[in-house]
Every structure is written in structure tokens, then in C-alpha cells.
Amino acid sequence: MAYDEVLADRLRERLRDRLGVAEKRMFGGLAFLTDGNMTVGIHGDDLIVRLSPETGDAALTGPGTRPFDITGRPMRGWILVAGDHLDDADLDRWLAEATAFVATLPPK
């Protein structure tokens, strides 16, 4: 599956100076990992956001969000945000939330 290169560039711009961040092809798209833990990614035109299970459940009430389910088994704490709901402020907010959660995880 192809992924949104414009969204990828927007994420690269925001993440390029952060320590421990790496880019990797995953889930048929592109992922950005912090110290080995996936933080955000791109699946088609959508943003994959990693959150705590509780925050992820609450986030599903937001516009353009849905469970991250590419296998028939949704993953708690992982959501997809539709690309047309990602203006700069929204992208920054989702990135901040994912980064804050991943910072609580041990490095891999």
C-alpha cells in the first residue's frame, strides 16, 4: 500500500531534530519510532497514532478517528486519524500525545 508522501514530509519536518527517532516501513506504510517504539505512522492517507489504551479509547470520539484495525483485530491504544482531519494544529496535537505516551515506555 502506498502512503501519503506529503504527510510523511510533514512528520519528517517535525521529527528531524529529535533524538532517538527512526523511520521504518511497517504495516504497508511508514512508521516513526522513538527509541525503538512506534510513535506515529502513515497508513494510506491516515495518521497512525500510538496512545495509552485509555487515551486511545477516549480519542475515538474525536472527528476523523477510528480504531487502527488492519487485520480484523483492533489494537487498543492505537488509532487512525483521517488525513483530511490533519491541519497543522491537529497534527501537532496528535504527535505531542503520541510522543508523551511513548516516552513512558522502555527503549527497545
MODELLER restraints for C-alpha pairs under 7 A, 6 or more apart:
rsr = mdl.restraints
at = mdl.atoms
rsr.add(forms.Gaussian(group=physical.xy_distance, feature=features.Distance(at['CA:1:A'], at['CA:28:A']), mean=5.24, stdev=0.5))
rsr.add(forms.Gaussian(group=physical.xy_distance, feature=features.Distance(at['CA:1:A'], at['CA:29:A']), mean=6.46, stdev=0.5))
rsr.add(forms.Gaussian(group=physical.xy_distance, feature=features.Distance(at['CA:1:A'], at['CA:44:A']), mean=6.64, stdev=0.5))
rsr.add(forms.Gaussian(group=physical.xy_distance, feature=features.Distance(at['CA:2:A'], at['CA:29:A']), mean=6.48, stdev=0.5))
rsr.add(forms.Gaussian(group=physical.xy_distance, feature=features.Distance(at['CA:2:A'], at['CA:44:A']), mean=5.85, stdev=0.5))
rsr.add(forms.Gaussian(group=physical.xy_distance, feature=features.Distance(at['CA:3:A'], at['CA:29:A']), mean=5.50, stdev=0.5))
rsr.add(forms.Gaussian(group=physical.xy_distance, feature=features.Distance(at['CA:3:A'], at['CA:42:A']), mean=6.19, stdev=0.5))
rsr.add(forms.Gaussian(group=physical.xy_distance, feature=features.Distance(at['CA:3:A'], at['CA:43:A']), mean=5.78, stdev=0.5))
rsr.add(forms.Gaussian(group=physical.xy_distance, feature=features.Distance(at['CA:3:A'], at['CA:44:A']), mean=4.22, stdev=0.5))
rsr.add(forms.Gaussian(group=physical.xy_distance, feature=features.Distance(at['CA:3:A'], at['CA:45:A']), mean=5.99, stdev=0.5))
rsr.add(forms.Gaussian(group=physical.xy_distance, feature=features.Distance(at['CA:4:A'], at['CA:44:A']), mean=5.95, stdev=0.5))
rsr.add(forms.Gaussian(group=physical.xy_distance, feature=features.Distance(at['CA:4:A'], at['CA:45:A']), mean=5.05, stdev=0.5))
rsr.add(forms.Gaussian(group=physical.xy_distance, feature=features.Distance(at['CA:20:A'], at['CA:34:A']), mean=5.25, stdev=0.5))
rsr.add(forms.Gaussian(group=physical.xy_distance, feature=features.Distance(at['CA:20:A'], at['CA:35:A']), mean=4.93, stdev=0.5))
rsr.add(forms.Gaussian(group=physical.xy_distance, feature=features.Distance(at['CA:21:A'], at['CA:32:A']), mean=6.57, stdev=0.5))
rsr.add(forms.Gaussian(group=physical.xy_distance, feature=features.Distance(at['CA:21:A'], at['CA:33:A']), mean=5.42, stdev=0.5))
rsr.add(forms.Gaussian(group=physical.xy_distance, feature=features.Distance(at['CA:21:A'], at['CA:34:A']), mean=4.44, stdev=0.5))
rsr.add(forms.Gaussian(group=physical.xy_distance, feature=features.Distance(at['CA:21:A'], at['CA:35:A']), mean=6.40, stdev=0.5))
rsr.add(forms.Gaussian(group=physical.xy_distance, feature=features.Distance(at['CA:22:A'], at['CA:32:A']), mean=5.62, stdev=0.5))
rsr.add(forms.Gaussian(group=physical.xy_distance, feature=features.Distance(at['CA:22:A'], at['CA:33:A']), mean=5.19, stdev=0.5))
rsr.add(forms.Gaussian(group=physical.xy_distance, feature=features.Distance(at['CA:22:A'], at['CA:34:A']), mean=6.53, stdev=0.5))
rsr.add(forms.Gaussian(group=physical.xy_distance, feature=features.Distance(at['CA:23:A'], at['CA:31:A']), mean=5.75, stdev=0.5))
rsr.add(forms.Gaussian(group=physical.xy_distance, feature=features.Distance(at['CA:23:A'], at['CA:32:A']), mean=4.60, stdev=0.5))
rsr.add(forms.Gaussian(group=physical.xy_distance, feature=features.Distance(at['CA:23:A'], at['CA:33:A']), mean=6.30, stdev=0.5))
rsr.add(forms.Gaussian(group=physical.xy_distance, feature=features.Distance(at['CA:24:A'], at['CA:30:A']), mean=5.84, stdev=0.5))
rsr.add(forms.Gaussian(group=physical.xy_distance, feature=features.Distance(at['CA:24:A'], at['CA:31:A']), mean=5.19, stdev=0.5))
rsr.add(forms.Gaussian(group=physical.xy_distance, feature=features.Distance(at['CA:24:A'], at['CA:32:A']), mean=6.33, stdev=0.5))
rsr.add(forms.Gaussian(group=physical.xy_distance, feature=features.Distance(at['CA:25:A'], at['CA:31:A']), mean=5.87, stdev=0.5))
rsr.add(forms.Gaussian(group=physical.xy_distance, feature=features.Distance(at['CA:28:A'], at['CA:43:A']), mean=6.86, stdev=0.5))
rsr.add(forms.Gaussian(group=physical.xy_distance, feature=features.Distance(at['CA:29:A'], at['CA:42:A']), mean=5.54, stdev=0.5))
rsr.add(forms.Gaussian(group=physical.xy_distance, feature=features.Distance(at['CA:29:A'], at['CA:43:A']), mean=4.92, stdev=0.5))
rsr.add(forms.Gaussian(group=physical.xy_distance, feature=features.Distance(at['CA:29:A'], at['CA:44:A']), mean=6.73, stdev=0.5))
rsr.add(forms.Gaussian(group=physical.xy_distance, feature=features.Distance(at['CA:30:A'], at['CA:41:A']), mean=5.39, stdev=0.5))
rsr.add(forms.Gaussian(group=physical.xy_distance, feature=features.Distance(at['CA:30:A'], at['CA:42:A']), mean=5.19, stdev=0.5))
rsr.add(forms.Gaussian(group=physical.xy_distance, feature=features.Distance(at['CA:30:A'], at['CA:43:A']), mean=6.96, stdev=0.5))
rsr.add(forms.Gaussian(group=physical.xy_distance, feature=features.Distance(at['CA:31:A'], at['CA:38:A']), mean=6.54, stdev=0.5))
rsr.add(forms.Gaussian(group=physical.xy_distance, feature=features.Distance(at['CA:31:A'], at['CA:40:A']), mean=5.97, stdev=0.5))
rsr.add(forms.Gaussian(group=physical.xy_distance, feature=features.Distance(at['CA:31:A'], at['CA:41:A']), mean=3.94, stdev=0.5))
rsr.add(forms.Gaussian(group=physical.xy_distance, feature=features.Distance(at['CA:31:A'], at['CA:42:A']), mean=6.35, stdev=0.5))
rsr.add(forms.Gaussian(group=physical.xy_distance, feature=features.Distance(at['CA:32:A'], at['CA:38:A']), mean=5.86, stdev=0.5))
rsr.add(forms.Gaussian(group=physical.xy_distance, feature=features.Distance(at['CA:32:A'], at['CA:39:A']), mean=5.86, stdev=0.5))
rsr.add(forms.Gaussian(group=physical.xy_distance, feature=features.Distance(at['CA:32:A'], at['CA:40:A']), mean=5.49, stdev=0.5))
rsr.add(forms.Gaussian(group=physical.xy_distance, feature=features.Distance(at['CA:32:A'], at['CA:41:A']), mean=5.73, stdev=0.5))
rsr.add(forms.Gaussian(group=physical.xy_distance, feature=features.Distance(at['CA:33:A'], at['CA:39:A']), mean=5.32, stdev=0.5))
rsr.add(forms.Gaussian(group=physical.xy_distance, feature=features.Distance(at['CA:35:A'], at['CA:107:A']), mean=5.01, stdev=0.5))
rsr.add(forms.Gaussian(group=physical.xy_distance, feature=features.Distance(at['CA:35:A'], at['CA:108:A']), mean=6.26, stdev=0.5))
rsr.add(forms.Gaussian(group=physical.xy_distance, feature=features.Distance(at['CA:36:A'], at['CA:107:A']), mean=6.00, stdev=0.5))
rsr.add(forms.Gaussian(group=physical.xy_distance, feature=features.Distance(at['CA:36:A'], at['CA:108:A']), mean=4.89, stdev=0.5))
rsr.add(forms.Gaussian(group=physical.xy_distance, feature=features.Distance(at['CA:37:A'], at['CA:102:A']), mean=6.75, stdev=0.5))
rsr.add(forms.Gaussian(group=physical.xy_distance, feature=features.Distance(at['CA:37:A'], at['CA:107:A']), mean=6.86, stdev=0.5))
rsr.add(forms.Gaussian(group=physical.xy_distance, feature=features.Distance(at['CA:37:A'], at['CA:108:A']), mean=6.63, stdev=0.5))
rsr.add(forms.Gaussian(group=physical.xy_distance, feature=features.Distance(at['CA:39:A'], at['CA:49:A']), mean=6.58, stdev=0.5))
rsr.add(forms.Gaussian(group=physical.xy_distance, feature=features.Distance(at['CA:39:A'], at['CA:50:A']), mean=5.49, stdev=0.5))
rsr.add(forms.Gaussian(group=physical.xy_distance, feature=features.Distance(at['CA:39:A'], at['CA:98:A']), mean=5.61, stdev=0.5))
rsr.add(forms.Gaussian(group=physical.xy_distance, feature=features.Distance(at['CA:39:A'], at['CA:99:A']), mean=6.14, stdev=0.5))
rsr.add(forms.Gaussian(group=physical.xy_distance, feature=features.Distance(at['CA:39:A'], at['CA:102:A']), mean=6.17, stdev=0.5))
rsr.add(forms.Gaussian(group=physical.xy_distance, feature=features.Distance(at['CA:40:A'], at['CA:47:A']), mean=6.93, stdev=0.5))
rsr.add(forms.Gaussian(group=physical.xy_distance, feature=features.Distance(at['CA:40:A'], at['CA:48:A']), mean=5.25, stdev=0.5))
rsr.add(forms.Gaussian(group=physical.xy_distance, feature=features.Distance(at['CA:40:A'], at['CA:49:A']), mean=4.76, stdev=0.5))
rsr.add(forms.Gaussian(group=physical.xy_distance, feature=features.Distance(at['CA:40:A'], at['CA:50:A']), mean=6.07, stdev=0.5))
rsr.add(forms.Gaussian(group=physical.xy_distance, feature=features.Distance(at['CA:40:A'], at['CA:98:A']), mean=6.78, stdev=0.5))
rsr.add(forms.Gaussian(group=physical.xy_distance, feature=features.Distance(at['CA:41:A'], at['CA:47:A']), mean=5.75, stdev=0.5))
rsr.add(forms.Gaussian(group=physical.xy_distance, feature=features.Distance(at['CA:41:A'], at['CA:48:A']), mean=4.68, stdev=0.5))
rsr.add(forms.Gaussian(group=physical.xy_distance, feature=features.Distance(at['CA:41:A'], at['CA:49:A']), mean=6.74, stdev=0.5))
rsr.add(forms.Gaussian(group=physical.xy_distance, feature=features.Distance(at['CA:42:A'], at['CA:48:A']), mean=5.58, stdev=0.5))
rsr.add(forms.Gaussian(group=physical.xy_distance, feature=features.Distance(at['CA:45:A'], at['CA:82:A']), mean=6.84, stdev=0.5))
rsr.add(forms.Gaussian(group=physical.xy_distance, feature=features.Distance(at['CA:45:A'], at['CA:83:A']), mean=5.19, stdev=0.5))
rsr.add(forms.Gaussian(group=physical.xy_distance, feature=features.Distance(at['CA:46:A'], at['CA:80:A']), mean=6.03, stdev=0.5))
rsr.add(forms.Gaussian(group=physical.xy_distance, feature=features.Distance(at['CA:46:A'], at['CA:81:A']), mean=5.47, stdev=0.5))
rsr.add(forms.Gaussian(group=physical.xy_distance, feature=features.Distance(at['CA:46:A'], at['CA:82:A']), mean=4.68, stdev=0.5))
rsr.add(forms.Gaussian(group=physical.xy_distance, feature=features.Distance(at['CA:46:A'], at['CA:83:A']), mean=4.71, stdev=0.5))
rsr.add(forms.Gaussian(group=physical.xy_distance, feature=features.Distance(at['CA:47:A'], at['CA:80:A']), mean=5.46, stdev=0.5))
rsr.add(forms.Gaussian(group=physical.xy_distance, feature=features.Distance(at['CA:47:A'], at['CA:81:A']), mean=5.07, stdev=0.5))
rsr.add(forms.Gaussian(group=physical.xy_distance, feature=features.Distance(at['CA:47:A'], at['CA:82:A']), mean=6.59, stdev=0.5))
rsr.add(forms.Gaussian(group=physical.xy_distance, feature=features.Distance(at['CA:47:A'], at['CA:83:A']), mean=6.55, stdev=0.5))
rsr.add(forms.Gaussian(group=physical.xy_distance, feature=features.Distance(at['CA:48:A'], at['CA:78:A']), mean=6.91, stdev=0.5))
rsr.add(forms.Gaussian(group=physical.xy_distance, feature=features.Distance(at['CA:48:A'], at['CA:79:A']), mean=5.77, stdev=0.5))
rsr.add(forms.Gaussian(group=physical.xy_distance, feature=features.Distance(at['CA:48:A'], at['CA:80:A']), mean=4.67, stdev=0.5))
rsr.add(forms.Gaussian(group=physical.xy_distance, feature=features.Distance(at['CA:48:A'], at['CA:81:A']), mean=6.58, stdev=0.5))
rsr.add(forms.Gaussian(group=physical.xy_distance, feature=features.Distance(at['CA:49:A'], at['CA:78:A']), mean=5.69, stdev=0.5))
rsr.add(forms.Gaussian(group=physical.xy_distance, feature=features.Distance(at['CA:49:A'], at['CA:79:A']), mean=5.35, stdev=0.5))
rsr.add(forms.Gaussian(group=physical.xy_distance, feature=features.Distance(at['CA:49:A'], at['CA:80:A']), mean=6.27, stdev=0.5))
rsr.add(forms.Gaussian(group=physical.xy_distance, feature=features.Distance(at['CA:49:A'], at['CA:94:A']), mean=6.81, stdev=0.5))
rsr.add(forms.Gaussian(group=physical.xy_distance, feature=features.Distance(at['CA:49:A'], at['CA:98:A']), mean=6.02, stdev=0.5))
rsr.add(forms.Gaussian(group=physical.xy_distance, feature=features.Distance(at['CA:50:A'], at['CA:77:A']), mean=5.94, stdev=0.5))
rsr.add(forms.Gaussian(group=physical.xy_distance, feature=features.Distance(at['CA:50:A'], at['CA:78:A']), mean=4.66, stdev=0.5))
rsr.add(forms.Gaussian(group=physical.xy_distance, feature=features.Distance(at['CA:50:A'], at['CA:79:A']), mean=6.72, stdev=0.5))
rsr.add(forms.Gaussian(group=physical.xy_distance, feature=features.Distance(at['CA:50:A'], at['CA:98:A']), mean=5.22, stdev=0.5))
rsr.add(forms.Gaussian(group=physical.xy_distance, feature=features.Distance(at['CA:51:A'], at['CA:77:A']), mean=4.71, stdev=0.5))
rsr.add(forms.Gaussian(group=physical.xy_distance, feature=features.Distance(at['CA:51:A'], at['CA:78:A']), mean=5.91, stdev=0.5))
rsr.add(forms.Gaussian(group=physical.xy_distance, feature=features.Distance(at['CA:51:A'], at['CA:97:A']), mean=6.92, stdev=0.5))
rsr.add(forms.Gaussian(group=physical.xy_distance, feature=features.Distance(at['CA:51:A'], at['CA:98:A']), mean=5.39, stdev=0.5))
rsr.add(forms.Gaussian(group=physical.xy_distance, feature=features.Distance(at['CA:51:A'], at['CA:101:A']), mean=5.78, stdev=0.5))
rsr.add(forms.Gaussian(group=physical.xy_distance, feature=features.Distance(at['CA:52:A'], at['CA:77:A']), mean=4.85, stdev=0.5))
rsr.add(forms.Gaussian(group=physical.xy_distance, feature=features.Distance(at['CA:52:A'], at['CA:101:A']), mean=6.31, stdev=0.5))
rsr.add(forms.Gaussian(group=physical.xy_distance, feature=features.Distance(at['CA:53:A'], at['CA:76:A']), mean=5.07, stdev=0.5))
rsr.add(forms.Gaussian(group=physical.xy_distance, feature=features.Distance(at['CA:53:A'], at['CA:77:A']), mean=3.79, stdev=0.5))
rsr.add(forms.Gaussian(group=physical.xy_distance, feature=features.Distance(at['CA:54:A'], at['CA:77:A']), mean=6.83, stdev=0.5))
rsr.add(forms.Gaussian(group=physical.xy_distance, feature=features.Distance(at['CA:55:A'], at['CA:77:A']), mean=6.75, stdev=0.5))
rsr.add(forms.Gaussian(group=physical.xy_distance, feature=features.Distance(at['CA:56:A'], at['CA:76:A']), mean=6.62, stdev=0.5))
rsr.add(forms.Gaussian(group=physical.xy_distance, feature=features.Distance(at['CA:56:A'], at['CA:77:A']), mean=4.20, stdev=0.5))
rsr.add(forms.Gaussian(group=physical.xy_distance, feature=features.Distance(at['CA:56:A'], at['CA:78:A']), mean=6.12, stdev=0.5))
rsr.add(forms.Gaussian(group=physical.xy_distance, feature=features.Distance(at['CA:56:A'], at['CA:79:A']), mean=6.54, stdev=0.5))
rsr.add(forms.Gaussian(group=physical.xy_distance, feature=features.Distance(at['CA:57:A'], at['CA:77:A']), mean=6.68, stdev=0.5))
rsr.add(forms.Gaussian(group=physical.xy_distance, feature=features.Distance(at['CA:60:A'], at['CA:66:A']), mean=5.76, stdev=0.5))
rsr.add(forms.Gaussian(group=physical.xy_distance, feature=features.Distance(at['CA:64:A'], at['CA:81:A']), mean=5.39, stdev=0.5))
rsr.add(forms.Gaussian(group=physical.xy_distance, feature=features.Distance(at['CA:64:A'], at['CA:82:A']), mean=5.00, stdev=0.5))
rsr.add(forms.Gaussian(group=physical.xy_distance, feature=features.Distance(at['CA:64:A'], at['CA:85:A']), mean=5.83, stdev=0.5))
rsr.add(forms.Gaussian(group=physical.xy_distance, feature=features.Distance(at['CA:65:A'], at['CA:79:A']), mean=6.65, stdev=0.5))
rsr.add(forms.Gaussian(group=physical.xy_distance, feature=features.Distance(at['CA:65:A'], at['CA:80:A']), mean=5.58, stdev=0.5))
rsr.add(forms.Gaussian(group=physical.xy_distance, feature=features.Distance(at['CA:65:A'], at['CA:81:A']), mean=4.50, stdev=0.5))
rsr.add(forms.Gaussian(group=physical.xy_distance, feature=features.Distance(at['CA:65:A'], at['CA:82:A']), mean=6.36, stdev=0.5))
rsr.add(forms.Gaussian(group=physical.xy_distance, feature=features.Distance(at['CA:66:A'], at['CA:79:A']), mean=5.81, stdev=0.5))
rsr.add(forms.Gaussian(group=physical.xy_distance, feature=features.Distance(at['CA:66:A'], at['CA:80:A']), mean=5.38, stdev=0.5))
rsr.add(forms.Gaussian(group=physical.xy_distance, feature=features.Distance(at['CA:66:A'], at['CA:81:A']), mean=6.67, stdev=0.5))
rsr.add(forms.Gaussian(group=physical.xy_distance, feature=features.Distance(at['CA:67:A'], at['CA:74:A']), mean=6.07, stdev=0.5))
rsr.add(forms.Gaussian(group=physical.xy_distance, feature=features.Distance(at['CA:67:A'], at['CA:78:A']), mean=6.62, stdev=0.5))
rsr.add(forms.Gaussian(group=physical.xy_distance, feature=features.Distance(at['CA:67:A'], at['CA:79:A']), mean=4.64, stdev=0.5))
rsr.add(forms.Gaussian(group=physical.xy_distance, feature=features.Distance(at['CA:67:A'], at['CA:80:A']), mean=5.97, stdev=0.5))
rsr.add(forms.Gaussian(group=physical.xy_distance, feature=features.Distance(at['CA:68:A'], at['CA:74:A']), mean=5.63, stdev=0.5))
rsr.add(forms.Gaussian(group=physical.xy_distance, feature=features.Distance(at['CA:68:A'], at['CA:75:A']), mean=6.11, stdev=0.5))
rsr.add(forms.Gaussian(group=physical.xy_distance, feature=features.Distance(at['CA:68:A'], at['CA:78:A']), mean=5.51, stdev=0.5))
rsr.add(forms.Gaussian(group=physical.xy_distance, feature=features.Distance(at['CA:68:A'], at['CA:79:A']), mean=4.56, stdev=0.5))
rsr.add(forms.Gaussian(group=physical.xy_distance, feature=features.Distance(at['CA:68:A'], at['CA:80:A']), mean=5.28, stdev=0.5))
rsr.add(forms.Gaussian(group=physical.xy_distance, feature=features.Distance(at['CA:69:A'], at['CA:75:A']), mean=6.61, stdev=0.5))
